């Protein structure tokens, strides 16, 4: 099959997903992309540029896969009639309906509606987690009821019927070449490798770190993650307090350096208030970091049931800030033991692209066949 991937925001998890498909799929992947800047403009006007770029691809396209930053109705209209008889899939990395809004800002419903119309326009919608699917569907009735009439509430059932969940493939096995035996000299190393953003709640993370420090716990920190856009005050204050105990501070662009940092870690902590998926945490777990995560969002669906509260090792979930402190305190004081590295590596090995690609290739083939069968029935 010849598959066209439409990506107006080629960066971060979007880029990693597209790159993984290109490297591993048995199908021929063609791409039209734009840089990962000005996300509002990408959703509003990106379809014009993407349509122009598509005109330069000569291949007979069997299936279109567009990302959630795409204004799909506009793209389809601007490329008409080329894809009038081609199945179109819409991959939901995120959505603007449930994406957290910074304090003091109002949600712009324009971008929520672009997501909604794009999902309606697609033949199939793919969500990157069950949490994402559930939260989007739960929010839709309230969103549609904001408008004066013609609320189209029946469209929610249509969307549910053509939606599926497919966790993204991850570049996990690439970390294997940097795997080394855990060095047990020195204090435990705590990893933060998520975005330095308000919805990841770094304030809570550092409040707990400060409480642990005040209670006599010894630890070192790796503060990685994307800080190209946000630089919360909490990180600047942490640098002043923990400077000599910070192994790394800031964004890591080099994969080898990043992987080596994750392999140095003993514990990875999430204090996220929102997460559509959690690539960074999954990478750290694979590299041998015991996870300490809130018992909500996407995290419960990604941990095997037998590891959610293991009998012989430390728990991985907490309910509130005080429980996070107690769980971390016990780990740092060696009252509880982290999960073995071999166990952690196996937690999400099924998400590695070498295995995950079979699910995606089968999805594409089944979508194309279902569309073809439907077209044949309509012609009778």
C-alpha positions, 0 to 999 in steps of 0.5 A: 500500500501507498500511505500518505501521512499528513502532519502539520506539526512535525516535532516531539511525539508527532515526529517520533510517531511518523518516523517510527512508521516510516522506518518500520512499516511494510507499506510505502509511507509518503509524507507532507509536513510542516515545522512544529511552530505556531500551532494555532496557525497550523490548525487554521491555515496549515491545510493550504500548504499541506494541500500544495505539498500533496500535489507534488506526490505522484503516487497512487495513494491507498490511504491517508493518515492525518494527525490531530493538528490537521484541519481535515475538512479543509485538507480534503476540500483543497485536495478534492477530488484526489482523495474522494475515494480514499479512506482517511484515518485521523490519529488523535495525539491530543485534542484541544477540547480537553487540553489544559489551558493555562491559568488566566486564559480562556479556551478558544473553541475554534480549535476544539471545533476543528478537532471535532469536524476533523474527527467527523470527516475521517472514516476512522479515528484512532486515539492514543490511549483509552483515557484520551478516548474516554475524556474526549467523548465525555466532554463532547456533550457539554461542548456541543451544548454551548451552541445555540441550536442544532447541537448534533448530539447524535454525532457523538455515537457516530464518532464512538462507533468509528473510533479505536484506541492504539497506543503509539509505537515507541523507539524502546529497543534503541535504548538497549545499546546504552544499557549498563548494570546499575551503579549502586554507589552514591545516592538514588537518582530521581528523574524528571523527563517530562515537559517543563509545563504547568500541566505536568505540575512541577511545583508539586514535584519540587515541594515533595523533593524539598520535603524529602530533603528536609527529612534527611533523604539523600538523592540526586536529580536528573531534570531533563524534558522539553524546556524550549517553551516553558521555564517554570520558576520551580526549576530555577529555584531547584537549581539554586537549592540542588545545584551540586546534586543535579546530574543534568539540567535542561533539554537533551537533543542527543539520543545517546546522551538522553538514553545514558541519563535515563539509565543512570536513573533509579526512580522516575516521578510524574506529578502530571495533572494531564497526559494524553499518553506518556512517552517520557515515562514509558522510556524511563521505565524501559531504561530501568527507572522505578515509576512513581505515578498518579493513579489516574490519567493514562498511567493505570492502563499502561501498567500490568495489574500485577505490578500496580501494587507489587507484594515484594516491591514498592508501589508505583501509584499514589493518590495524593501529594502526601502519599507521594512523599511517603512512597518516595521516602520509603524508597529513598530510605531503602524501606521498600525496594524498587522493581527489578530492572528486568521487570521494568524493561518488560512492562512496555516492551510490546510498545516497541516499534518492532512489535507495534508496527504489526498492529498499525500495518494491520489497522491500515490494511483492514481500514482499506479493505473495509472501505473498499468493501463498502464502496463495492456494496454501494455500487451494487 
